[in-house]
Amino acid sequence: MKPAPRKSVPARSPSPAASSKAPHFVRIIGGQWKRTRLAVADKAGLRPTPDRVRETLFNWLASLAGAGGGELPGWRCVDAFAGTGALGLEAASRGAGSVLLCEQDPALALQLQALKTKLSAEAVRVERGNGVTALERTPAGSLHAVFLDPPFDNEALYAPALSAAARALRPDGVIYLEAARQWDEQALSSLGLVVYRHFRAGAVHAHLLQRDADAAA
């Protein structure tokens, strides 16, 4: 799959009222669990992906899947820093065949397990542990999508997470990277990745990355 021209979406800063306090819940946007609330715990660094960003992201993914209706049929996904589970559960809601939610915080991992049970989400597996380690254990070339949304204040996590995700990715797979800054093409190229899409929404830089076909060759 050759990278498509990058698309920029104008930034829209959050209002002071919206940015002063994190939401107490977010909602699954589409699929079988549409409108299901996901609680947002009051924990430092927990920053669920905004609804607007997730809606754009999953429109992109559905376009790549080519299935129509916003579906991701049979996709194998890893949400490596799951937090509320908003990204991984959104993928499962839209038909992904296998979704690993990896979360190091014990209370959040328990919350994710309770959500899995409540939703009877058979395609979802919850693992308490290090997201980078989970990706390193994943068979090479096996994943359709990897979601990387580490804490913004832990910059050291990004490069190893991207490297492990790139190895686990199928040739036509994608990595979603959420960060406080835009990653430049040179830094990504050194990891064997190219930018497929990028946009900014407030403080969030959303990247959709693919493996560099030239580097792989």
ABEGO torsion letter per residue (X at the ends): XBBBBBBBBBBBBBBAAAAABBBABBBBABEAABGBBBBBBBBBGBBBBBAAAAAAAAAAAAAAAGAEGGBBBGBBBBBABAEAGAAAAAAAAAGBABBBBBBABAAAAAAAAAAAAAAGBAABBBBBEBAAAAAAABBBGABABBBBBBBAABAAAAAAAAAAAAAABBAABBBBBBBABBBBAAAAAAAGBBBABBBBBEABBBBBBBBBAAAAX
